[in-house]
Amino acid sequence: MTTQKMIGQLISRLREQKGLTQAQFARSLKTSQSAVARMENGLQNLSTEMLEKIGDILKKPLIALAGDSVNLRIEGGHKLSGRVATNTSKNAAMGLLAASLLNAGQTTLKNVPRIEEVNRMLEVLSSIGVRAEWQGQDLKITPPKKFNLKNLNAEAAVKTRSILMLIGPLVHLFRHFKLPVAGGCKLGARTIRPHLYALEKLGVNIQTSHDQYDISVQGLASAEVVLYETGDTVTENALLAAAKLPGRTVIKYASSNYMVQDVCFFLEKLGVRVEGLGTSTLVVHGKPEIKADVEYYLSEDPIESMLFLSIAATTNSSITIERCPIDFLELELLKLEKMGLKFQIQKHYKARNGRTNLVDIKTLPSKLTALEEKIHPLPYPGINIDNLPFFVPIATQAEGSTLIHDWVYENRAIYYLELSKLRANIILADPHRVYIEGPTELRAAEVICPPALRPAAIILIGMLAAKGTSVLRNVYSISRGYEDLVNRLKKLGAKIEIINSLGI
């Protein structure tokens, strides 16, 4: 659930507590009843001035919610049951929003997740002249006749690492431009050298300072590009830069991960031919002029499927997870099977994009045992880097000692120690490795969310399993990646509610 929706629900509750109808409240605000309805449904942006005005009328300082002060109260230790559908992918959405800038026609992205990360990118795109309209869960994107980078919303841009992927399409529009340094999850040093080295092969020069990238174009041309490392965003950036270059661009050591495949499927919709989908070598046959009205359905998010698999295993629950992109979960499922997790693959079918393979997975109560081998990520088809943290809460319930080796990020393994506040038995061997002894009966606690999406999510998972009432504070980092998560967990029987710094 987005912060905007959370604030809307709070306004609705406080208005009802004051005994005001929407019409009466609208008159006090000097606005229309329909505007109040949009506010309460989380469909209207609220300025600081408006929050102050609403707070004055309702006698509550709502301005406290303008920061990241939304919290969750969780009564854990309960079994869950029911069905939950996997939403579409945050990471695919970010790559596709960047890719839409290649198209001089109208792009409609279908079934886009309404999450904070998407909101930040839309704020950036709107600030440079792009018109983005929500139509239910779909986004209609119309490019301007002329982009205006001088108006770029730097405050929104620095909150998402995906800003980097704007370089690929923008090199076709500007000979020289600047972008703010990318933000996102705080996981230690995250070099952009692979982007620099890949794009320089195509005629793009990037100079970096502490707060901005200075990008200049010096004769764009197709080429053979060997990626400095097999990364998702660098592969997408190279694809987007190559998409409008005449001739044949070869990208070697490319990622073939789910979000990269989504971008390739979309490029094909635009008329760009991409060979080697699903492999580590992509060949892009560029199309210099792209103007087409296209629709594209996003694929489902394997990281969200893994979130619910981790919830089921950690709480020892039987739930059915629908629309799981199986090609990106097979190794994770094999590891879980060898740990003793019982599950059934119930149905095979295609995603709405006609390309991605989906299944429904039913988990069953199981007795878990630690693996003898370490659990570590690798580029696809290895265990997904974003799925690795979900093994941490599972390991707290497995008999024996589990070694998690998170070699990619300098600081992420350190965040895993936050589960020790729930009485998990975790030892930090070094900044990349943790040992987890299990099984452990987790206990409730109050914890502040770390500033990283997946480490924050695993604390929530631990709290669902922990006996007693926990509070998870400042959940913006979770809202970045998961849509309407609280209500979806409630439908599975979780005892969870949204509160704020006022305790409401």
C-alpha positions as CSV (number, residue, x, y, z in Angstrom):
1,M,0.0,0.0,0.0
2,T,1.4,3.4,-0.9
3,T,1.9,6.1,1.7
4,Q,-0.7,8.2,-0.2
5,K,-3.3,5.5,0.3
6,M,-2.3,5.1,4.0
7,I,-2.8,8.8,4.6
8,G,-6.1,8.6,2.8
9,Q,-7.4,5.8,5.0
10,L,-6.2,7.8,8.1
11,I,-8.1,10.9,6.9
12,S,-11.3,8.8,6.4
13,R,-11.1,7.3,9.9
14,L,-10.5,10.6,11.6
15,R,-13.3,12.3,9.6
16,E,-15.7,9.5,10.7
17,Q,-14.5,9.8,14.3
18,K,-15.4,13.5,14.2
19,G,-18.8,12.6,12.9
20,L,-18.4,14.4,9.6
21,T,-19.8,13.4,6.3
22,Q,-17.7,13.7,3.2
23,A,-19.9,16.7,2.1
24,Q,-19.5,18.5,5.5
25,F,-15.7,17.8,5.4
26,A,-15.5,19.2,1.9
27,R,-17.3,22.4,2.9
28,S,-14.8,22.9,5.7
29,L,-11.9,22.4,3.3
30,K,-13.6,24.6,0.7
31,T,-13.3,21.8,-1.9
32,S,-15.7,19.3,-3.6
33,Q,-17.0,16.1,-2.1
34,S,-15.4,14.2,-5.1
35,A,-12.0,15.7,-4.2
36,V,-12.5,14.4,-0.6
37,A,-13.4,11.0,-2.0
38,R,-10.2,11.0,-4.1
39,M,-8.1,11.9,-1.1
40,E,-9.6,9.1,1.0
41,N,-9.0,6.6,-1.7
42,G,-5.4,7.7,-2.1
43,L,-5.9,9.0,-5.6
44,Q,-4.9,12.6,-5.0
45,N,-1.5,14.1,-4.1
46,L,-1.6,16.1,-0.9
47,S,0.6,19.1,-0.4
48,T,2.1,20.0,3.0
49,E,-0.3,23.0,3.1
50,M,-3.3,20.8,2.5
51,L,-2.1,18.3,5.1
52,E,-1.9,21.1,7.6
53,K,-5.4,22.4,6.7
54,I,-6.9,18.9,7.1
55,G,-5.0,18.4,10.4
56,D,-6.5,21.7,11.7
57,I,-10.0,20.6,10.9
58,L,-9.6,17.1,12.3
59,K,-7.6,18.3,15.3
60,K,-4.7,15.9,14.5
61,P,-1.2,17.0,13.3
62,L,-1.3,15.1,10.0
63,I,1.8,16.8,8.8
64,A,3.7,14.1,10.8
65,L,2.7,11.7,8.1
66,A,4.4,13.8,5.4
67,G,7.7,11.9,6.3
68,D,8.2,8.2,6.3
69,S,6.4,7.6,9.6
70,V,3.9,4.9,8.6
71,N,4.3,1.8,10.9
72,L,2.9,-1.7,11.1
73,R,1.5,-3.5,14.2
74,I,1.7,-7.2,13.9
75,E,0.3,-9.9,16.2
76,G,2.4,-12.9,15.1
77,G,2.6,-16.6,15.8
78,H,-0.5,-17.5,13.8
79,K,-0.9,-19.9,10.8
80,L,-2.0,-18.3,7.6
81,S,-4.3,-19.8,4.9
82,G,-5.9,-18.9,1.6
83,R,-4.8,-17.7,-1.8
84,V,-2.7,-14.8,-2.9
85,A,-1.8,-13.7,-6.5
86,T,1.7,-12.6,-7.4
87,N,1.7,-9.0,-8.6
88,T,3.7,-7.7,-11.5
89,S,7.3,-6.8,-11.1
90,K,8.7,-3.5,-9.7
91,N,12.0,-4.1,-11.5
92,A,10.3,-4.7,-14.8
93,A,8.2,-1.7,-14.4
94,M,11.2,0.6,-13.9
95,G,13.0,-0.7,-17.0
96,L,9.8,-0.4,-19.1
97,L,9.1,3.1,-17.9
98,A,12.7,4.0,-19.1
99,A,12.2,2.1,-22.3
100,S,9.0,4.0,-23.1
101,L,11.1,7.1,-23.7
102,L,12.4,5.4,-26.9
103,N,8.8,5.6,-28.4
104,A,7.6,8.8,-30.0
105,G,4.1,7.2,-30.0
106,Q,1.9,6.3,-27.1
107,T,2.9,3.5,-24.8
108,T,0.3,1.7,-22.6
109,L,1.8,-0.4,-19.8
110,K,-0.8,-2.9,-18.5
111,N,-1.1,-4.0,-14.9
112,V,1.6,-1.7,-13.4
113,P,2.2,-2.1,-9.7
114,R,1.2,1.1,-7.8
115,I,4.2,1.3,-5.5
116,E,6.4,4.1,-4.3
117,E,9.3,3.2,-6.6
118,V,7.0,3.6,-9.6
119,N,5.7,6.9,-8.2
120,R,9.2,8.3,-7.9
121,M,10.0,7.4,-11.5
122,L,6.7,8.9,-12.7
123,E,7.5,12.1,-10.8
124,V,10.8,12.3,-12.7
125,L,9.2,11.6,-16.1
126,S,6.4,14.1,-15.5
127,S,8.9,16.8,-14.6
128,I,10.7,16.5,-18.0
129,G,7.4,16.7,-19.9
130,V,6.1,13.1,-20.2
131,R,2.4,12.8,-19.6
132,A,1.6,9.6,-17.6
133,E,-2.1,8.8,-16.9
134,W,-3.3,6.0,-14.7
135,Q,-6.3,4.1,-16.1
136,G,-7.0,1.7,-13.3
137,Q,-3.9,-0.4,-13.1
138,D,-2.7,0.6,-16.5
139,L,-0.4,3.5,-17.4
140,K,-0.8,5.5,-20.6
141,I,2.5,7.3,-21.4
142,T,2.7,10.1,-23.9
143,P,6.0,11.7,-24.7
144,P,6.3,15.5,-25.2
145,K,7.3,17.0,-28.5
146,K,10.4,18.3,-26.6
147,F,11.9,17.0,-23.4
148,N,13.0,19.5,-20.8
149,L,15.7,18.1,-18.5
150,K,16.2,21.5,-16.8
151,N,13.0,20.8,-14.9
152,L,14.0,17.3,-13.8
153,N,12.7,16.5,-10.3
154,A,16.0,15.8,-8.6
155,E,14.4,15.1,-5.2
156,A,12.4,12.1,-6.7
157,A,15.3,11.0,-8.9
158,V,17.8,10.5,-6.0
159,K,15.4,8.1,-4.3
160,T,15.6,5.5,-7.0
161,R,18.6,3.8,-8.6
162,S,16.5,3.3,-11.7
163,I,17.3,6.8,-12.8
164,L,20.5,5.3,-14.3
165,M,18.4,3.6,-16.9
166,L,17.3,6.9,-18.4
167,I,20.7,7.3,-19.8
168,G,20.1,4.7,-22.5
169,P,17.1,6.3,-24.1
170,L,18.1,10.0,-23.5
171,V,21.4,9.6,-25.5
172,H,19.1,9.5,-28.5
173,L,17.6,12.9,-27.6
174,F,20.5,15.0,-26.3
175,R,24.1,15.4,-27.1
176,H,24.8,16.5,-23.6
177,F,22.8,16.3,-20.4
178,K,23.2,15.7,-16.6
179,L,21.3,13.4,-14.2
180,P,21.4,13.3,-10.3
181,V,23.4,10.4,-8.8
182,A,21.2,7.4,-8.3
183,G,19.8,6.4,-4.9
184,G,17.6,3.4,-3.9
185,C,18.4,0.9,-1.3
186,K,21.4,1.6,1.0
187,L,23.4,-1.5,0.5
188,G,27.0,-0.2,0.5
189,A,29.0,0.9,-2.5
190,R,27.2,0.2,-5.8
191,T,29.5,1.0,-8.6
192,I,28.2,2.4,-11.9
193,R,31.5,1.5,-13.8
194,P,29.8,-1.3,-15.7
195,H,27.4,1.3,-17.2
196,L,30.3,3.6,-18.0
197,Y,32.3,0.9,-19.8
198,A,29.3,-0.5,-21.7
199,L,28.0,2.8,-22.9
200,E,31.4,4.2,-23.9
201,K,31.6,1.4,-26.5
202,L,28.5,2.9,-28.1
203,G,29.8,6.4,-28.1
204,V,28.6,7.7,-24.7
205,N,30.9,9.4,-22.2
206,I,29.9,9.6,-18.6
207,Q,31.7,11.7,-16.0
208,T,30.7,11.3,-12.4
209,S,30.9,13.6,-9.4
210,H,29.5,13.3,-5.9
211,D,26.0,14.4,-6.9
212,Q,25.6,14.1,-10.7
213,Y,26.4,12.2,-13.9
214,D,27.6,14.4,-16.8
215,I,26.7,12.6,-20.0
216,S,28.0,13.5,-23.5
217,V,27.4,11.8,-26.8
218,Q,30.3,11.5,-29.2
219,G,29.1,9.7,-32.4
220,L,26.7,6.9,-31.4
221,A,27.3,3.7,-33.3
222,S,26.5,0.0,-32.9
223,A,29.3,-2.1,-31.6
224,E,30.3,-5.3,-29.7
225,V,30.0,-4.7,-26.0
226,V,31.5,-6.9,-23.3
227,L,29.8,-6.1,-20.0
228,Y,32.2,-5.5,-17.1
229,E,29.8,-7.5,-14.9
230,T,26.6,-9.4,-15.5
231,G,24.1,-6.9,-14.1
232,D,20.5,-6.3,-14.7
233,T,20.4,-2.5,-15.0
234,V,23.6,-2.3,-17.0
235,T,22.1,-4.9,-19.5
236,E,18.9,-2.8,-19.7
237,N,20.9,0.4,-20.2
238,A,22.9,-1.1,-23.0
239,L,19.7,-2.5,-24.6
240,L,18.0,0.9,-24.5
241,A,21.1,2.6,-26.0
242,A,21.4,0.0,-28.7
243,A,17.7,0.0,-29.6
244,K,17.8,3.0,-32.0
245,L,21.3,2.5,-33.4
246,P,21.4,1.4,-37.0
247,G,23.1,-2.0,-37.5
248,R,23.8,-4.8,-35.1
249,T,24.9,-4.4,-31.5
250,V,26.2,-7.5,-29.6
251,I,26.0,-7.4,-25.8
252,K,28.1,-10.2,-24.2
253,Y,27.8,-11.4,-20.6
254,A,24.3,-9.9,-20.5
255,S,21.9,-10.7,-17.7
256,S,19.0,-12.9,-18.8
257,N,17.0,-12.1,-15.6
258,Y,13.2,-11.6,-15.6
259,M,13.2,-7.8,-15.9
260,V,15.7,-7.9,-18.8
261,Q,13.5,-10.3,-20.7
262,D,10.5,-8.0,-20.1
263,V,12.5,-5.1,-21.7
264,C,13.4,-7.3,-24.6
265,F,9.7,-8.4,-25.1
266,F,8.7,-4.7,-25.1
267,L,11.5,-3.7,-27.6
268,E,10.1,-6.4,-29.9
269,K,6.7,-4.7,-29.6
270,L,8.4,-1.5,-30.8
271,G,9.9,-3.3,-33.8
272,V,13.4,-3.8,-32.5
273,R,14.7,-7.3,-33.2
274,V,16.5,-8.9,-30.3
275,E,18.2,-12.3,-30.6
276,G,19.4,-14.5,-27.8
277,L,16.6,-13.9,-25.3
278,G,17.3,-16.0,-22.2
279,T,21.0,-16.3,-22.9
280,S,24.1,-14.3,-22.0
281,T,24.6,-12.9,-25.5
282,L,22.0,-10.5,-26.9
283,V,22.1,-9.2,-30.4
284,V,20.1,-6.0,-31.0
285,H,19.1,-5.0,-34.5
286,G,18.4,-1.3,-34.0
287,K,15.5,0.8,-35.4
288,P,16.5,4.5,-35.7
289,E,12.9,5.7,-35.8
290,I,10.4,4.4,-33.3
291,K,6.8,5.7,-33.3
292,A,4.1,3.2,-32.5
293,D,1.1,3.0,-30.3
294,V,1.7,-0.1,-28.3
295,E,0.4,-2.0,-25.3
296,Y,2.4,-4.3,-23.2
297,Y,1.5,-6.5,-20.1
298,L,4.1,-6.6,-17.4
299,S,5.2,-10.0,-16.2
300,E,4.8,-11.2,-12.7
301,D,7.4,-10.7,-10.0
302,P,9.4,-13.8,-8.9
303,I,10.7,-11.8,-5.9
304,E,7.2,-11.3,-4.7
305,S,6.4,-15.0,-5.2
306,M,9.5,-15.8,-3.1
307,L,8.3,-13.4,-0.4
308,F,5.1,-15.4,0.1
309,L,7.0,-18.7,-0.1
310,S,9.2,-17.4,2.7
311,I,6.1,-16.3,4.7
312,A,4.6,-19.7,4.3
313,A,7.7,-21.6,5.3
314,T,8.6,-19.4,8.2
315,T,5.0,-19.5,9.7
316,N,4.6,-23.2,8.7
317,S,1.4,-22.3,6.8
318,S,-0.5,-23.8,3.9
319,I,-1.2,-21.1,1.3
320,T,-1.6,-21.1,-2.5
321,I,0.5,-18.5,-4.3
322,E,-0.9,-17.9,-7.8
323,R,0.8,-16.6,-10.9
324,C,4.4,-17.5,-10.0
325,P,7.0,-17.1,-12.8
326,I,8.4,-20.6,-12.5
327,D,11.4,-20.1,-14.8
328,F,12.9,-17.7,-12.2
329,L,12.1,-19.7,-9.1
330,E,13.2,-23.3,-10.0
331,L,16.5,-23.3,-8.1
332,E,14.9,-21.5,-5.1
333,L,12.2,-24.2,-5.0
334,L,14.8,-27.0,-5.3
335,K,16.7,-25.6,-2.3
336,L,13.5,-25.3,-0.3
337,E,12.5,-28.8,-1.2
338,K,15.9,-30.1,0.0
339,M,15.3,-28.2,3.3
340,G,12.1,-30.2,3.7
341,L,9.5,-27.7,2.5
342,K,6.5,-29.5,1.1
343,F,4.7,-27.9,-1.8
344,Q,2.6,-28.7,-4.9
345,I,2.8,-27.2,-8.4
346,Q,-0.9,-27.1,-9.3
347,K,-1.2,-25.3,-12.6
348,H,0.9,-24.3,-15.6
349,Y,-0.2,-21.3,-17.8
350,K,1.1,-18.3,-19.7
351,A,1.2,-14.7,-18.4
352,R,-0.9,-12.0,-20.1
353,N,2.1,-11.0,-22.1
354,G,2.0,-14.4,-23.8
355,R,5.6,-15.1,-23.0
356,T,6.2,-15.7,-19.3
357,N,5.5,-19.1,-17.9
358,L,3.4,-19.1,-14.7
359,V,2.4,-21.7,-12.1
360,D,0.3,-21.8,-8.9
361,I,2.2,-23.2,-5.9
362,K,0.5,-24.6,-2.8
363,T,2.7,-24.8,0.3
364,L,2.1,-27.4,3.1
365,P,3.1,-27.5,6.8
366,S,6.7,-28.9,6.9
367,K,9.6,-29.8,9.2
368,L,12.6,-27.9,7.9
369,T,16.3,-28.9,8.0
370,A,19.3,-26.7,7.3
371,L,21.2,-27.4,4.1
372,E,24.8,-28.6,4.5
373,E,25.9,-26.3,1.7
374,K,25.9,-22.5,1.9
375,I,23.1,-20.6,0.2
376,H,24.4,-17.9,-2.1
377,P,23.2,-15.9,-5.1
378,L,24.4,-15.9,-8.7
379,P,23.3,-14.2,-11.9
380,Y,20.3,-15.9,-13.5
381,P,19.9,-18.9,-13.6
382,G,21.3,-18.9,-10.1
383,I,19.4,-18.0,-7.0
384,N,18.2,-14.5,-7.5
385,I,20.2,-11.8,-5.6
386,D,16.9,-10.3,-4.4
387,N,15.6,-13.7,-3.3
388,L,18.6,-14.6,-1.1
389,P,17.4,-12.6,2.0
390,F,14.1,-14.6,2.1
391,F,16.1,-17.7,3.1
392,V,17.1,-16.0,6.3
393,P,13.8,-16.1,8.2
394,I,13.2,-19.6,6.8
395,A,16.6,-20.7,8.2
396,T,15.5,-19.6,11.7
397,Q,12.9,-22.4,11.6
398,A,15.2,-25.1,10.1
399,E,17.0,-27.7,12.3
400,G,20.7,-27.1,12.2
401,S,23.1,-24.3,11.0
402,T,22.5,-22.5,7.8
403,L,25.3,-20.4,6.1
404,I,24.0,-17.5,4.0
405,H,26.7,-15.9,1.8
406,D,25.6,-12.5,0.5
407,W,28.7,-11.7,-1.6
408,V,27.1,-9.1,-3.8
409,Y,26.5,-6.2,-1.4
410,E,28.9,-4.9,1.3
411,N,26.3,-4.1,3.9
412,R,23.2,-6.2,3.3
413,A,24.2,-9.2,5.5
414,I,24.6,-6.8,8.4
415,Y,20.9,-5.9,8.2
416,Y,20.1,-9.6,8.7
417,L,21.2,-9.2,12.3
418,E,18.0,-7.2,12.9
419,L,16.2,-10.5,13.2
420,S,18.1,-11.1,16.4
421,K,15.8,-8.5,18.0
422,L,13.1,-11.2,17.4
423,R,15.3,-13.7,19.3
424,A,16.7,-15.3,16.1
425,N,20.1,-16.9,16.6
426,I,22.3,-15.2,14.0
427,I,26.0,-14.8,14.0
428,L,27.8,-12.4,11.6
429,A,30.9,-14.1,10.4
430,D,32.0,-11.1,8.2
431,P,30.1,-8.4,6.3
432,H,29.0,-10.9,3.7
433,R,28.2,-14.1,5.7
434,V,25.8,-15.0,8.5
435,Y,25.3,-18.3,10.3
436,I,21.7,-19.0,11.5
437,E,21.0,-21.6,14.1
438,G,17.5,-23.1,14.2
439,P,14.8,-23.8,14.9
440,T,14.2,-20.7,17.1
441,E,10.9,-19.6,18.6
442,L,10.8,-16.0,17.5
443,R,9.4,-13.4,19.9
444,A,7.8,-10.0,19.3
445,A,9.8,-6.8,19.3
446,E,9.7,-3.2,18.0
447,V,12.1,-2.7,15.1
448,I,12.9,0.2,12.8
449,C,12.9,-0.7,9.1
450,P,16.4,-0.7,7.6
451,P,16.7,1.5,4.5
452,A,16.7,-1.4,2.1
453,L,13.7,-3.2,0.6
454,R,14.4,-7.0,1.1
455,P,16.1,-6.7,4.5
456,A,13.0,-4.8,5.6
457,A,10.7,-7.4,4.2
458,I,12.3,-10.3,6.1
459,I,11.8,-8.5,9.4
460,L,8.1,-8.3,8.5
461,I,8.2,-12.1,7.8
462,G,9.9,-12.8,11.1
463,M,7.2,-10.7,12.9
464,L,4.4,-12.7,11.3
465,A,6.0,-15.8,12.9
466,A,7.0,-14.2,16.2
467,K,4.6,-14.7,19.2
468,G,3.3,-11.5,20.6
469,T,2.7,-8.1,19.2
470,S,5.5,-6.5,17.2
471,V,5.8,-3.0,15.7
472,L,7.7,-2.4,12.5
473,R,8.5,1.3,12.1
474,N,9.0,3.5,9.0
475,V,7.9,1.1,6.4
476,Y,8.6,3.3,3.3
477,S,11.3,0.9,2.2
478,I,8.7,-1.9,2.0
479,S,6.2,0.4,0.3
480,R,8.8,1.0,-2.4
481,G,8.4,-2.6,-3.7
482,Y,5.1,-4.2,-2.6
483,E,1.6,-3.0,-3.4
484,D,-1.2,-3.2,-0.9
485,L,0.8,-5.8,1.1
486,V,-1.1,-5.3,4.4
487,N,-4.5,-6.0,3.0
488,R,-3.2,-9.0,1.0
489,L,-1.7,-10.4,4.2
490,K,-5.0,-9.8,6.1
491,K,-6.8,-11.9,3.5
492,L,-4.4,-14.7,4.4
493,G,-5.4,-14.3,8.1
494,A,-2.5,-12.2,9.3
495,K,-3.3,-10.0,12.2
496,I,-1.6,-6.8,10.9
497,E,-2.6,-3.2,10.9
498,I,-1.3,0.2,9.8
499,I,-0.5,2.7,12.5
500,N,1.4,6.0,12.4
501,S,3.6,8.0,14.7
502,L,0.4,9.2,16.5
503,G,-0.5,5.6,17.4
504,I,-3.6,5.7,15.3
